[in-house]
Amino acid sequence: MRKLKRIYLNNIYITILTITVCAILWTNIEWKNIVSIAAIPTLFIAALFDNRYGRLFK
């Protein structure tokens, strides 16, 4: 169960990253704006992972 959960969470994280990358590629914005936009959801996801699923990654 733990391995399946870990794989599932990693797949969700990868899909979110790919969606953000595709959105960045579709919109032609400067890299500074992209970094500032992408940092917010990444930090939010990292906080969720640390709070809820911290046990899985130890």
Buried (B, 14 or more C-beta within 10 A) or exposed (E): EEEEEEEEBEEEBEEEBEEBEEEBEEEEEEEEEBEEBBEEEBEEBEEEBEEEEEEEEE
